[in-house]
Amino acid sequence: MKYIPLIEYQEEHINDSLKKSLQGYLENSKDEFLQNIFTFTSKGIKARNYVGVFRYKNYQFEILPKLLNKEEIEKEDDKDKEIILKNLLYMLSLTKKLDIKESEIAKISKSKNPFLEILIKIYANSLFECLKRFVPKNYVTEEDNLNFLKGKLLFSKHIIKNSVNQAKFYCQYDEFSENNLLNQLFYYVSRLLYFVSNDNENKRILKFITDFFCDIDFKKINIYKIKNLKLTRNQTAFKKPFDLAKMFLENSSVDMNQHKIKTISLLWDMNILFEEFIFEFIKRNKEKIYKEINEINYQKGKRLLYCDETKQYYGNTFVDIFLKLNNEKIIVDTKYKINDGKIGEFSNSDIFQMITYETIHNSQNAILIYPTVNKETEIIHKYILCKDNYEDNNKDNKHHISTATIYLGYNLQENKETLISRLSDILKSIKN
């Protein structure tokens, strides 16, 4: 297995044979998501705005956020990669995309293994701990030709099966069994991951799990088969491995004939992740960030247009983060574009969007939040809509838009107060 580390939007050289094979596979994929992972260049590939891990044949691409320089990732003694990995796990945990306790993040991020091995470790350890307590059982509907009547007699099948031997009964009945769909899912995924993992400890735990499930039927499981599978009340302890098993299954391409994973794409869109992270962080720390926050909403929707002819509303709009500070409405929009802090460092389309949001939500303040790679470029710039754009030049300007940058290159989990202070400064500057 060849491990290839990548940074978002930075070019990486790969051999022509791999590039041609990978490009052909992704272009022919029916999954539009997979088609947009990489940009192919004359020298190799560039990762787009997705982070995580992509495994293809004997190659494993690990994509980290662009807040880490390419040179830094190659220094074995450098702590920067560990910090970026911690921050990524913390963001995934806070936004509930991965069920990881904050106490586990530091230990997991110290692993020298690639990101995929870390995810496998989380799954294997969580399932192992659950199985030490009990094995989930369910009532399973069975059909069998029995020597006694049990459950419901399936008359049509009984006639076919037992036209000669009338001492038998073909029945359908419910049995409280370990051989249920949930355990079949765990067995199937654990066995697949055993052949994917190159980590001895992971393989040891996965081998224990597959041996433990030796009496469970080994069946081909796909995401459609478990679409409606729900945990019962006594199975809630298995939620973490259950969610991870579904994640692995949903994001993997499996060779059904050989029961081996051909590709794995455990990737997250950083645009969405950054947006959800800022919202969750403000929500959980709003008392410290700004005591006067009395409302916070994510993706607050509002119709854009009204048609007098049909008497109906059209055009959905959704604000990333909607705040009320002492009933004053604040529009917060995150943009995952590296910003160097210069005045005027924004796109016109972003400003058009903010003015629209302010107008339809009857707000006077909007802010665009960007990440930055340098602590020194944490800035706040304030703008107002030019008075020339108003019909009445003496009219009070109601469109105030600010841009702010946030540095995320330090350990976010251990230095929450730093991010709290930064978000507090941003909101205070708007109020002032």
Disulfide bonds with the S-S distance in Angstrom:
none
